Amino acid sequence: MAESIGNSGTGMKLHTKILLALLVGATAGILVNTQLGKDDATVGFVNTYIAGPIGQIFLRMLFMVVMPLVFSSIALGVAGLGDLRKVGQVGGRAIGYFLGTTFIAAAFGLLAVSVVRPGDAVPDAVKTELMATYAGDAAAKIEAGQQGGFGINTFVNIVTRNPVKSAADFDMLGVIFFGLMFGAALTQMRQERAEPMIKVLEAINDAVTVIVGMAMKLAPYGVAGLIFGVTSKFGFALLKPLGAFVLVVLGALLFHMFVNVSLILKFVIGLSPKVFFSRVRGTLITAFSTSSSSATLPAALKTAEEGLGIPNRIAGFVLPLGSTMCMNGTAIFEGITVIFLCQAFGVDLSLGNMIVVVVMSVITAVGAAGVPGGSIPLLVGIIAMMGVPGEAIAIVLGVDRILDMTRTVVNVSGDLSATAFVAKSEGLWDASRVPAEQGA
Ligand code: ASP
């Protein structure tokens, strides 16, 4: 199984292949976009019948295993931790880390956007044009935001009424909750009764891991298809009026990952950032190309265990939670976008309002689904709260995909660092357990 994150059988490492595919797909997409235009019929044909389907098949293979994997890993993680007090302690540490780093991320994003002030530079004509062009997309997001609004029911609904329906609806928190209960129940049973179930769950986990290995063999093709779709359809023309905004978001995301998270890795977790990023880079490439923390979860689990040497019962418990609750990159993006739109619409925010934006960015980042664009409907709510029309989200939709891909990388690096943090603070792991890099 090491093959899926190590050598791919032809001598070249799989993540090197994926990276190459990313470059080839992106270059081809940019070329056709700039030479033929983003609405060219041939490009449309290639996207509909070749690149799109290949990318989708890869994504679907990953999504296919997410629910069984979340259930079996959480249940096994809880059963492995033994008593419920321990589960509470590990969960508490994980959630503390999620909230702490997400708060740092959101505050940092706000600082960056307040210093650079990219919103002042957007001409009114561009604003009006963008709002007209993306009005339809914006309306769909606003509706999604209203349906999935954040309130007391968000918490009540975590207690799923029907775990099978939750799995079918891709309701991660519902499945996580059922997995928690199931694992907890196993710890309360007589050992000889619980043992066969634990064996079954372990077998499910192993089988799913094999499927992930198969999916990852498709990764170079899938990734090339996905990135070609993004770049060939991307509105490069938008990079000029929105360039400053895009640069602030990307700069803040990269700074958070390589400076803030690296400092935490080094001084809190005691792991060299260089070692960390060298072991997790394949998973970060998957995050970038899928734009989805959930689709990246299977690869992240393998990396945590095989690449970082973190015990299964910690990774299996913390990573599924993190993939839906720990979104540092999303919080940065949300904070910056809200303030950017306020600047563009001439809305002055008091310090109190700024604090509300930080807090709301943290809450909605925790609540957002780990799927492409999962945070956008919730973001609309914060914009409206600050007195900017929700429709204004249209202004950033045209450039969102590239920001989404990058923030997902930051989200996943946060999940993996959280796992290392919890394993370390539980005394179950330290940097000396990180295996030597395979094939290096
Ligand atoms: N795509 C992000 C993720 O899956 C969520 C978002 O910010 O839209 O982590």
Boltz pocket constraint, residues with backbone or C-beta under 6 A from the ligand:
constraints:
  - pocket:
      binder: B
      contacts: [[A, 291], [A, 292], [A, 293], [A, 294], [A, 323], [A, 327], [A, 329], [A, 330], [A, 368], [A, 369], [A, 370], [A, 371], [A, 372], [A, 373], [A, 374], [A, 375], [A, 376], [A, 404], [A, 407], [A, 408], [A, 411]]
      max_distance: 6.0
